[in-house]
Amino acid sequence: MKRIILFLILLLGIESCQDRVTSPTVDITPDIIPNINIAPILLAPIEGEYVENKIKFRWAKILNVKKYEFMISSDSSFTSNIIDEITADTCYQVDGKQIIKSANMFWRVRAIKTDGNPGEWSESGKFSSAITFRNTFNDIEINYVEETSDSGFVVATDNGLLRLNRFGELIWRKGYSINTVSVKETKDGDFVAVGRVAFRLRIYKTNENGDVMWNKDYFHNVSGITSVDLTAEGDILCAGATWLFLNDGRDIHTTPWIIKLGENGDSLLTNYMESGRYNMITSIHYRTDGTVVLSGTSTEGVFPIAYASKISETGEPLWTTFSDIGSPSLSSSLSENENIVWSYYRDDNYIAILDSEGNYFNSFYVNDYNDHQAIDNNELVVCSNQALFKLNSNGNEIWYRDEIIGKKIIICKDDGFLIFNKDTFIKTDYEGYFNQ
């Protein structure tokens, strides 16, 4: 008799959140139900599935159970619960905006028995609310990656551009025989890129499909172009330098410059910075107040040093901060409050945080370093040859992922990170995890 009762209780019926299906009912003595623990069976999403927007969680119905407890957590021990609700349905719909973008999310359900006590928890289900991937292109060299307005990516390579969707899958690939070092998406969905072709520097613009709309060539074979950014009006800012070899090549005279073009490629401004005092401009950032932040290398002293500089949009210098002795690195970024997070090498890897006026806010060493990006509250995420790790503004470690290594990193719109090497992309969630 007991087996028959258990069999009847375990008869399953699937319900939709919107379209309720009438389930079979059986007469079971009320005093039996409170003493039986039956764990629900999870139906969807399936194990490890990526979900977004309206997420519908479903589990099998247990006859004569009127309520269920539904739980979502960011950890498998369910100590960090995001949702913990009682529902009469065998379905629970969640707006994707309610859930953090994580590669590892967990959910479970249990029945509330007729005496009001909970039954056994179901086995925990795992799903992903963050897009993560790993992708390799064996015949290219990646120089730079920019996230696009549709959460995909445009990639500057040693031969042209790649366009990827948000899952890291190839949309199109264009070879222009241009060693492209930097690229930005315009407000119209086109792309502006800079690089080198043969003995010339090239600035070029493509449409959303990668077809070239126009290009401009500059200078001669001893010039370098490193970075591009866009102003709020859509004008194009490019940075680089020109070298002049003197005394049979024993001395190098370097002149850094900034070029400003209109969105149609019309020349608006060419600004030459002071030779000798500044060498190469390695990065250029347009700020929301209309000013421009530069970082680069200098021979101001006996040894090469790093500098960060702020100029107006028309090129007038506002301030410059030099590092102390040490070979400079090539990386700087802006935090959300527009402090400048700036890195250079001394005896070891050294990171400095400057305020918006170029004053030192904090500085510290890191054990290994290739690139960084600033997050909010002056926190940093750093990629290196050993790991991907996050630091607070004092350089203290928040988390460390030794399975993720890379040369460059960007922060994505979902607060995840895209790390890339010569030919490989790794997209992680906001804690540096990804589903392999």
Beta strands, then each sheet from edge to edge (+ up, - down):
strand 1: 42-44
strand 2: 49-50
strand 3: 54-59
strand 4: 67-73
strand 5: 81-87
strand 6: 91-95
strand 7: 105-112
strand 8: 118-121
strand 9: 125-128
strand 10: 133-136
strand 11: 142-147
strand 12: 153-157
strand 13: 160-164
strand 14: 170-175
strand 15: 179-185
strand 16: 191-197
strand 17: 200-206
strand 18: 212-218
strand 19: 223-230
strand 20: 236-246
strand 21: 251-261
strand 22: 267-272
strand 23: 281-286
strand 24: 292-298
strand 25: 305-311
strand 26: 317-322
strand 27: 328-334
strand 28: 340-345
strand 29: 349-354
strand 30: 360-366
strand 31: 371-374
strand 32: 380-383
strand 33: 388-391
strand 34: 397-401
strand 35: 408-411
strand 36: 417-420
strand 37: 424-428
sheet 1: 1+ 3- 6+
sheet 2: 2+ 9+ 7- 4+ 5-
sheet 3: 2+ 9+ 7- 8+
sheet 4: 10+ 37- 36+ 35-
sheet 5: 11+ 12- 13+ 14-
sheet 6: 15+ 16- 17+ 18-
sheet 7: 19+ 20- 21+ 22-
sheet 8: 23+ 24- 25+ 26-
sheet 9: 27+ 28- 29+ 30-
sheet 10: 31+ 32- 33+ 34-
end
